[in-house]
Amino acid sequence: MKNSLKLGLILMIICAVAGGGLAAVYAMTKPVIERREKEDLLMAAKEAIPAATSIEEVTDEKGNRFWVGKSGEEVVGAAIRVSASGFGQSPIEMMVGVDKEGKVASLEILSLSETPGVGSRVKDPSFLRRFVGKKDTSGVDTISGATISSSAVKGGVSRALEILGPVVAPSEERPIDLASIPDGTYKGAGEGLFGPIEVSVTVAGGKMTKVEVTSYSDTPEIAGQAVKGVPRAMLETQKVEVDAVSGATFTSKGIIQAVKDALSKATR
């Protein structure tokens, strides 16, 4: 019994010393690791904005952190690190560069855990080049056999464009005046996470009386919340720009885009 107690005490002391040593090493190396990660991100951001002679890290009012590149006083581009969930256990991390016209200038995959030889094909330069020069990802084809992974990249790039577009290329888009739209039913299309979204919008007496999603390709269990919630919010507020449904952001944005497309046809 005494030997067992003695052995247990020795093991406890060894574990305590080892744990303390690991904690000390972690405390010493953590600042170094964090500094190195920050330097690597800054380097990737600089490479994403090659025309910039200076670069500044910015955090907007929504908490999005990105880098703005300038040449003198002129904004020549911006870059942001975004992540998107694909098929792997860890999100796909990417750095997206956007030029002063609001188009994708560069796209680099920073890390991913997708299936080797399948989802990992999103790293292929031939796929990444599909995004360059685009203001939106609606015309970018996914990779056959790696739809989930490539759609995740499309989603990440869409989010980058959504955040950086107004920074580098502010638009003067006029709000939709429902009172000026003739009564009728109009159809429009937008882009969801996994493909097109089509809507039908009915206007009567200067108000939207019906907003219906007629077709979509996103996962029903997730997208269904937006398919119901976004049109309902539009009818309640009589506004097209409504909040995205949590957990179904890309579907929500696609519906908003489709309704804008439908109503814009009424004013042409």
C-alpha positions as CSV (number, residue, x, y, z in Angstrom):
1,M,0.0,0.0,0.0
2,K,2.8,2.4,0.9
3,N,4.6,1.6,-2.3
4,S,1.4,2.3,-4.3
5,L,1.0,5.6,-2.6
6,K,4.6,6.5,-3.1
7,L,4.4,5.7,-6.8
8,G,1.2,7.7,-7.2
9,L,2.8,10.7,-5.5
10,I,5.9,10.5,-7.8
11,L,3.7,10.3,-10.9
12,M,1.6,13.3,-9.7
13,I,4.8,15.3,-9.2
14,I,6.1,14.3,-12.6
15,C,2.8,15.3,-14.3
16,A,2.8,18.6,-12.4
17,V,6.3,19.4,-13.5
18,A,5.7,18.4,-17.1
19,G,2.4,20.4,-17.2
20,G,4.1,23.4,-15.8
21,G,6.9,23.1,-18.3
22,L,4.5,22.9,-21.2
23,A,2.6,25.9,-19.9
24,A,5.8,27.9,-19.7
25,V,6.9,26.9,-23.2
26,Y,3.4,27.8,-24.6
27,A,3.5,31.2,-22.8
28,M,6.9,31.9,-24.4
29,T,6.1,30.7,-27.9
30,K,2.5,32.1,-28.2
31,P,3.6,35.7,-28.9
32,V,6.1,34.5,-31.5
33,I,3.6,32.3,-33.3
34,E,1.0,35.1,-33.3
35,R,3.5,37.6,-34.6
36,R,4.6,35.2,-37.3
37,E,1.0,34.6,-38.4
38,K,0.3,38.3,-38.6
39,E,3.4,38.8,-40.7
40,D,2.4,36.0,-43.0
41,L,-1.0,37.4,-43.5
42,L,0.4,40.9,-44.2
43,M,2.7,39.4,-46.8
44,A,-0.2,37.6,-48.4
45,A,-2.2,40.8,-48.4
46,K,0.6,42.7,-50.1
47,E,0.9,40.1,-52.8
48,A,-2.8,40.4,-53.4
49,I,-2.5,44.1,-54.0
50,P,0.6,44.4,-56.1
51,A,-0.2,48.0,-57.3
52,A,-0.1,49.3,-53.8
53,T,2.9,51.3,-52.5
54,S,1.4,51.4,-49.0
55,I,-1.0,49.1,-47.2
56,E,-3.2,49.7,-44.1
57,E,-5.1,47.3,-41.9
58,V,-8.7,48.3,-41.4
59,T,-11.6,47.0,-39.2
60,D,-15.0,48.1,-40.4
61,E,-18.1,48.8,-38.2
62,K,-19.2,45.1,-38.7
63,G,-15.9,43.8,-37.3
64,N,-14.5,42.7,-40.7
65,R,-10.7,43.0,-40.9
66,F,-9.0,43.7,-44.2
67,W,-6.2,45.6,-45.8
68,V,-6.5,48.6,-48.1
69,G,-3.7,49.3,-50.6
70,K,-2.9,52.8,-51.8
71,S,-0.6,54.4,-54.4
72,G,-0.1,57.8,-53.0
73,E,-3.6,58.9,-51.9
74,E,-5.4,56.7,-54.4
75,V,-7.0,53.4,-53.3
76,V,-5.8,50.8,-55.8
77,G,-7.2,47.7,-54.2
78,A,-7.9,45.8,-51.0
79,A,-7.5,42.3,-49.7
80,I,-9.2,40.1,-47.1
81,R,-8.8,36.7,-45.5
82,V,-12.1,34.8,-45.6
83,S,-13.0,31.2,-44.7
84,A,-15.7,28.9,-45.9
85,S,-16.8,25.5,-44.9
86,G,-16.2,22.8,-47.5
87,F,-16.1,19.0,-47.2
88,G,-13.1,18.9,-44.8
89,Q,-13.1,19.2,-41.1
90,S,-11.5,22.6,-41.1
91,P,-12.7,25.6,-43.2
92,I,-11.0,26.6,-46.4
93,E,-8.9,29.7,-45.7
94,M,-8.3,32.1,-48.6
95,M,-6.9,35.5,-49.4
96,V,-8.9,37.5,-51.9
97,G,-7.5,40.6,-53.6
98,V,-9.9,43.1,-55.2
99,D,-8.8,45.8,-57.6
100,K,-10.1,49.4,-57.7
101,E,-12.9,48.5,-60.1
102,G,-14.3,46.0,-57.6
103,K,-13.1,43.0,-59.6
104,V,-11.2,39.9,-58.2
105,A,-7.5,40.6,-58.8
106,S,-6.1,37.5,-57.1
107,L,-7.1,34.5,-55.1
108,E,-4.9,32.3,-53.0
109,I,-5.8,29.3,-50.9
110,L,-4.0,29.7,-47.5
111,S,-5.1,26.4,-46.0
112,L,-7.6,23.6,-46.4
113,S,-8.4,20.0,-45.3
114,E,-10.3,18.9,-48.3
115,T,-10.0,15.3,-49.6
116,P,-6.7,14.9,-51.4
117,G,-7.1,14.6,-55.2
118,V,-10.8,15.5,-55.0
119,G,-11.7,18.7,-53.0
120,S,-8.1,19.7,-52.9
121,R,-8.4,20.5,-56.6
122,V,-9.7,23.9,-55.6
123,K,-6.0,24.9,-55.2
124,D,-5.4,24.3,-58.9
125,P,-4.4,27.6,-60.6
126,S,-6.8,26.7,-63.5
127,F,-9.7,26.9,-61.1
128,L,-8.5,29.9,-59.2
129,R,-8.1,31.9,-62.4
130,R,-11.8,31.5,-63.1
131,F,-12.5,34.2,-60.5
132,V,-10.0,36.8,-61.7
133,G,-11.7,39.8,-63.4
134,K,-15.1,38.9,-61.9
135,K,-17.4,41.3,-60.0
136,D,-19.5,38.4,-58.9
137,T,-19.2,34.6,-58.9
138,S,-22.4,33.8,-60.7
139,G,-20.5,32.9,-63.9
140,V,-17.9,30.7,-62.3
141,D,-18.4,27.0,-62.8
142,T,-17.7,24.6,-60.0
143,I,-15.4,21.6,-60.3
144,S,-17.1,18.4,-61.3
145,G,-16.8,15.8,-58.5
146,A,-15.8,18.5,-56.0
147,T,-19.0,20.6,-56.0
148,I,-19.1,21.2,-52.2
149,S,-15.4,22.3,-52.0
150,S,-15.5,24.5,-55.1
151,S,-18.9,26.0,-54.1
152,A,-17.3,26.9,-50.7
153,V,-14.6,28.8,-52.5
154,K,-17.2,30.6,-54.5
155,G,-19.0,31.5,-51.3
156,G,-15.8,32.9,-49.8
157,V,-15.0,35.0,-52.8
158,S,-18.6,36.3,-52.9
159,R,-18.3,37.4,-49.2
160,A,-14.9,39.1,-50.0
161,L,-16.5,41.0,-52.9
162,E,-19.5,42.0,-50.8
163,I,-17.2,43.5,-48.1
164,L,-14.5,45.0,-50.3
165,G,-16.6,46.2,-53.2
166,P,-18.0,49.3,-51.4
167,V,-14.5,50.1,-50.2
168,V,-12.6,50.1,-53.5
169,A,-15.4,50.9,-55.9
170,P,-18.3,52.6,-54.1
171,S,-21.5,52.5,-56.2
172,E,-24.2,55.1,-56.3
173,E,-27.0,52.5,-56.6
174,R,-30.3,54.2,-56.1
175,P,-32.8,52.7,-53.7
176,I,-35.8,51.0,-55.5
177,D,-38.8,53.2,-55.5
178,L,-41.8,50.8,-55.4
179,A,-44.2,53.6,-56.0
180,S,-42.8,54.1,-59.5
181,I,-43.1,50.5,-60.5
182,P,-46.2,49.6,-62.6
183,D,-48.5,46.9,-61.2
184,G,-47.5,43.5,-62.4
185,T,-45.5,40.3,-61.7
186,Y,-41.8,40.3,-62.5
187,K,-39.3,37.5,-62.5
188,G,-35.6,37.8,-61.6
189,A,-32.5,35.7,-60.9
190,G,-29.7,35.7,-58.4
191,E,-26.8,33.5,-57.3
192,G,-27.0,31.3,-54.2
193,L,-24.2,29.1,-52.8
194,F,-24.7,26.2,-55.1
195,G,-26.4,27.8,-58.1
196,P,-29.1,30.1,-59.4
197,I,-32.0,31.4,-57.4
198,E,-35.2,32.5,-59.3
199,V,-38.0,34.6,-57.8
200,S,-41.3,36.0,-58.8
201,V,-42.3,39.4,-57.4
202,T,-45.8,40.9,-57.6
203,V,-46.3,44.7,-57.2
204,A,-49.7,46.4,-56.8
205,G,-50.5,49.9,-55.7
206,G,-46.8,50.8,-55.2
207,K,-46.3,47.8,-52.8
208,M,-44.9,44.3,-53.0
209,T,-47.8,42.0,-52.4
210,K,-46.1,38.7,-53.1
211,V,-42.4,37.6,-53.2
212,E,-41.9,34.0,-54.0
213,V,-38.7,31.9,-54.5
214,T,-39.6,29.7,-57.5
215,S,-36.3,27.8,-57.8
216,Y,-33.1,27.3,-55.9
217,S,-30.2,24.9,-55.7
218,D,-28.9,25.4,-52.1
219,T,-29.4,22.7,-49.5
220,P,-33.1,22.7,-48.5
221,E,-32.4,22.1,-44.8
222,I,-30.4,25.3,-44.5
223,A,-31.6,27.4,-47.4
224,G,-35.3,26.8,-46.5
225,Q,-35.0,29.3,-43.6
226,A,-34.0,32.1,-46.0
227,V,-36.5,31.0,-48.7
228,K,-39.3,31.7,-46.2
229,G,-37.8,34.4,-44.0
230,V,-36.3,36.8,-46.6
231,P,-39.5,37.2,-48.7
232,R,-41.6,37.6,-45.4
233,A,-39.2,40.3,-44.2
234,M,-39.5,42.1,-47.5
235,L,-43.3,42.1,-47.4
236,E,-43.4,43.3,-43.8
237,T,-40.9,46.1,-44.3
238,Q,-41.6,46.8,-48.0
239,K,-37.8,47.0,-48.5
240,V,-35.6,44.9,-50.7
241,E,-32.5,45.3,-48.5
242,V,-33.4,43.2,-45.5
243,D,-31.1,41.3,-43.1
244,A,-29.8,37.9,-44.1
245,V,-31.1,34.9,-42.2
246,S,-28.4,33.6,-39.8
247,G,-26.8,30.4,-41.2
248,A,-28.2,31.0,-44.7
249,T,-26.3,34.1,-45.7
250,F,-25.5,33.2,-49.3
251,T,-29.0,32.1,-50.0
252,S,-30.4,35.3,-48.4
253,K,-28.1,37.4,-50.5
254,G,-29.1,35.5,-53.6
255,I,-32.8,36.1,-53.0
256,I,-32.1,39.8,-52.5
257,Q,-30.1,39.9,-55.7
258,A,-32.9,38.1,-57.6
259,V,-35.6,40.5,-56.3
260,K,-33.5,43.5,-57.3
261,D,-33.1,41.9,-60.8
262,A,-36.9,41.4,-61.0
263,L,-37.8,44.9,-60.0
264,S,-35.1,46.5,-62.2
265,K,-36.8,45.0,-65.2
266,A,-39.9,47.0,-64.3
267,T,-38.1,50.3,-64.7
268,R,-36.3,49.6,-68.0
